[in-house]
Amino acid sequence: MKVDFYATFRQIVGTKTVDFPLPQGSTLRQLIAEILRCYPQLRQELLDKNGELDRHVHVFINGRNAPFLENGLETILSLQDTVSLLPAVGGGKEPPSKFEVGYN
């Protein structure tokens, strides 16, 4: 099962793509458990205080956002699937107010 890591996750893992040897019929939850077994330093980045996937972590299966899939973390994966893990991206400057750009 190929997993692509982005941004800070890639820095922790040290590479863009890792192939995890999981049996056919594994779920997304099982894949995440295997990722954490191989890269325990990702635990605080991926999981919330209750041990569930943090709501700020974005997981895509073949480009589809996993939380919107019918079975969520219990989605059964195919060995040909590509899973992408992205941290929330935020920050930057607040947009200017209408007064700062010359509107009156």
C-alpha positions as CSV (number, residue, x, y, z in Angstrom):
1,M,0.0,0.0,0.0
2,K,1.6,3.3,-1.1
3,V,1.3,6.3,1.2
4,D,2.4,9.7,0.2
5,F,3.4,12.1,2.9
6,Y,3.3,15.9,2.6
7,A,4.7,18.9,4.4
8,T,5.8,18.3,8.0
9,F,4.8,14.6,7.7
10,R,7.3,14.2,4.9
11,Q,10.0,15.8,7.0
12,I,9.3,13.4,9.8
13,V,9.2,10.3,7.6
14,G,12.2,11.5,5.5
15,T,10.7,10.6,2.1
16,K,7.6,11.3,0.0
17,T,6.3,7.8,-0.5
18,V,6.5,4.7,1.6
19,D,5.1,1.3,0.7
20,F,3.5,-0.5,3.7
21,P,3.0,-4.3,3.3
22,L,-0.6,-4.8,4.4
23,P,-2.8,-7.8,3.5
24,Q,-5.6,-7.4,1.0
25,G,-8.8,-6.2,2.8
26,S,-7.0,-4.0,5.4
27,T,-8.8,-0.9,6.6
28,L,-7.6,2.7,6.6
29,R,-7.5,2.4,10.4
30,Q,-5.2,-0.6,10.2
31,L,-3.0,1.3,7.7
32,I,-2.7,4.2,10.2
33,A,-1.8,1.8,12.9
34,E,1.0,0.4,10.7
35,I,2.2,3.9,9.9
36,L,2.4,4.7,13.6
37,R,4.2,1.4,14.3
38,C,6.9,2.3,11.7
39,Y,7.0,6.0,12.5
40,P,6.0,6.4,16.2
41,Q,7.1,10.1,16.0
42,L,4.0,10.7,13.9
43,R,1.6,9.8,16.7
44,Q,1.4,13.3,18.2
45,E,0.9,14.7,14.7
46,L,-1.8,12.3,13.5
47,L,-3.8,11.5,16.6
48,D,-5.8,13.6,19.1
49,K,-5.8,13.2,22.8
50,N,-8.4,10.4,22.5
51,G,-6.2,8.4,20.1
52,E,-8.5,9.2,17.1
53,L,-7.3,10.7,13.9
54,D,-7.0,14.5,14.6
55,R,-9.5,16.5,12.7
56,H,-6.8,18.7,11.2
57,V,-5.2,15.7,9.5
58,H,-6.3,15.2,5.9
59,V,-6.4,11.7,4.5
60,F,-7.1,11.1,0.9
61,I,-7.6,7.7,-0.8
62,N,-7.0,7.9,-4.5
63,G,-7.7,11.7,-4.2
64,R,-11.0,11.3,-2.2
65,N,-11.2,12.8,1.2
66,A,-11.5,9.8,3.6
67,P,-13.8,11.4,6.2
68,F,-16.4,11.8,3.4
69,L,-16.2,8.1,2.4
70,E,-19.1,6.0,3.5
71,N,-17.1,4.0,6.0
72,G,-14.5,6.6,7.0
73,L,-11.6,4.9,8.8
74,E,-13.2,1.5,8.3
75,T,-12.9,1.9,4.6
76,I,-11.4,-1.3,3.1
77,L,-8.3,-0.5,1.0
78,S,-7.1,-2.1,-2.2
79,L,-3.5,-2.9,-2.6
80,Q,-3.5,-0.6,-5.6
81,D,-4.8,2.4,-3.7
82,T,-2.7,5.4,-3.0
83,V,-3.2,7.1,0.3
84,S,-2.1,10.7,0.9
85,L,-1.6,12.2,4.4
86,L,-1.5,16.0,4.7
87,P,-1.3,18.2,7.8
88,A,-3.6,21.1,8.0
89,V,-2.1,24.1,6.3
90,G,-2.8,27.5,7.8
91,G,-1.3,30.7,8.7
92,G,-0.5,33.7,6.6
93,K,-1.7,37.2,6.8
94,E,-5.3,38.2,7.4
95,P,-6.9,39.7,4.3
96,P,-7.0,43.5,4.5
97,S,-10.2,45.2,5.6
98,K,-12.2,47.2,3.1
99,F,-10.8,50.4,4.7
100,E,-7.2,49.3,4.2
101,V,-7.6,48.9,0.5
102,G,-9.2,52.3,-0.2
103,Y,-12.9,51.5,-0.1
104,N,-15.1,54.0,1.8
